[in-house]
Amino acid sequence: MDNSYERFVREVTDKEDSSGLSIGMRDKRGNLLVLGGWKSSLWQLKNGLYFVGNDIVASPVVAMQLYNQANNAGWDLDHIEKRFNPWYERQVEYILVPSRSDVNVSYKVRREPGGVLTCECRGFVYRGDCWHVQAVKELTSEG
């Protein structure tokens, strides 16, 4: 019998989502590629957990241990926290977009590597899209 965890693992490892992605890019589901591997890649899932092989773990250190074991690699166990996360944050761009309803308020639209746009406003949180993101897409010819 198929359980929900097995379905989830199959969905996360769907290889068509990772084609053409580089380290620091997100797949169609919003999962972040941290390290590619010749046997198993290391992903940070959109819920913040880490995925390597068939394992899902909460700790970045444990994720690196699993990655090293799966790929016979020797990365530092603090690689995610000390190297990847600071590098990734330098790749992110923040664009301030003024509110249409209050001239004293601006919202930060976050553009991640690969062009993924998110906004901190309530509309984006509830709908996954908002006027601010659409304005950035229009202004940068991404829409």
BADREN-237164 format. One line per field, with one value per residue (C-alpha): x, y, z; residue number from 0. Coordinates in Angstrom, 1 decimal. Layout:
x: (X|...);
y: (Y|...);
z: (Z|...);
num: (NUM|...);
This chain:
x: (0.0|1.3|1.6|1.8|5.5|6.5|4.4|6.0|9.5|8.6|7.3|10.4|12.8|10.9|14.0|12.1|12.0|15.8|16.7|18.7|19.0|22.3|23.2|21.1|18.1|14.7|12.6|9.0|7.9|10.0|12.7|16.3|19.2|22.1|24.6|24.4|25.8|26.7|24.5|22.3|21.8|21.1|17.9|16.4|12.7|10.4|9.3|12.9|13.8|16.6|16.3|19.2|18.6|15.4|16.0|14.4|16.0|15.8|19.5|21.8|24.7|22.9|22.0|25.7|26.6|24.1|25.3|28.9|28.0|25.9|28.5|31.7|32.5|34.3|32.5|32.7|29.6|28.9|29.0|25.3|25.4|28.9|29.3|26.0|23.6|25.9|26.6|22.9|21.9|24.4|22.6|19.2|18.1|15.5|13.4|11.3|7.9|5.6|2.1|-0.8|-2.9|-0.4|2.3|4.2|4.5|6.8|7.1|10.2|10.0|12.7|14.3|16.2|18.6|16.7|14.2|11.8|9.9|8.3|6.8|6.4|2.8|-0.3|-1.7|1.3|1.2|-2.5|-2.6|1.0|0.9|0.5|0.6|4.1|5.5|3.6|5.0|8.6|7.9|6.6|9.5|12.1|10.4|10.0|6.2);
y: (0.0|3.5|5.9|9.6|9.8|7.5|9.7|12.8|11.4|10.4|14.0|15.6|13.4|13.9|14.5|16.6|19.4|19.5|19.6|22.7|23.8|25.0|25.2|28.0|27.6|26.3|23.6|24.0|23.1|25.7|23.3|24.7|22.8|23.1|20.6|18.4|14.9|12.0|9.7|12.0|15.7|17.8|19.9|22.3|21.7|24.7|23.8|24.2|20.5|18.9|16.0|13.6|10.3|9.0|10.8|13.9|15.6|18.8|19.3|20.8|19.0|15.6|16.5|17.1|13.8|11.9|13.8|12.9|9.2|8.9|10.6|9.4|13.1|15.1|18.4|20.2|19.4|23.1|23.8|24.8|27.2|28.6|28.6|28.0|30.2|33.3|32.8|32.3|35.4|37.5|36.2|37.5|40.9|43.1|45.6|48.1|48.7|51.4|50.5|51.6|52.4|54.1|56.4|55.8|52.0|50.0|46.3|44.2|42.0|39.3|38.0|34.8|33.2|31.8|34.8|33.5|36.5|36.7|39.6|40.2|41.7|39.9|39.5|37.4|35.4|34.5|34.2|33.5|36.6|40.3|43.7|44.3|41.2|41.9|45.5|44.1|41.6|44.4|46.7|44.1|42.6|39.2|39.1);
z: (0.0|-1.0|2.0|1.8|2.8|-0.2|-2.5|-1.1|-1.7|-5.3|-5.9|-4.5|-6.5|-9.8|-12.0|-14.6|-12.0|-11.6|-15.3|-16.2|-12.6|-11.0|-7.4|-5.8|-8.1|-7.2|-9.0|-10.0|-6.5|-4.8|-3.5|-3.4|-4.9|-2.4|-3.9|-6.9|-6.5|-8.8|-6.8|-4.7|-4.7|-1.6|-1.6|0.9|0.7|0.6|4.2|5.4|5.7|3.8|1.3|0.3|-1.4|0.3|3.6|4.8|7.8|9.7|10.5|7.9|9.5|9.2|5.6|4.9|6.5|4.4|1.2|2.0|2.6|-0.6|-2.8|-1.1|-0.6|2.1|2.4|5.7|7.8|8.4|4.6|4.4|7.3|6.8|3.0|1.1|3.1|3.1|-0.6|-1.4|0.4|-1.6|-4.8|-3.6|-4.7|-2.9|-4.8|-2.9|-4.4|-3.0|-1.8|-4.0|-1.0|1.4|0.2|3.5|2.9|0.6|0.2|-0.4|-3.4|-3.3|-6.5|-6.0|-8.4|-11.4|-11.2|-8.5|-7.1|-3.7|-1.7|2.0|1.6|2.9|-0.6|-1.7|1.5|0.9|-2.9|-4.0|-6.2|-5.8|-7.5|-6.3|-7.9|-11.1|-11.1|-10.8|-13.6|-15.8|-15.0|-15.6|-18.7|-17.0|-17.3);
num: (0|1|2|3|4|5|6|7|8|9|10|11|12|13|14|15|16|17|18|19|20|21|22|23|24|25|26|27|28|29|30|31|32|33|34|35|36|37|38|39|40|41|42|43|44|45|46|47|48|49|50|51|52|53|54|55|56|57|58|59|60|61|62|63|64|65|66|67|68|69|70|71|72|73|74|75|76|77|78|79|80|81|82|83|84|85|86|87|88|89|90|91|92|93|94|95|96|97|98|99|100|101|102|103|104|105|106|107|108|109|110|111|112|113|114|115|116|117|118|119|120|121|122|123|124|125|126|127|128|129|130|131|132|133|134|135|136|137|138|139|140|141|142);
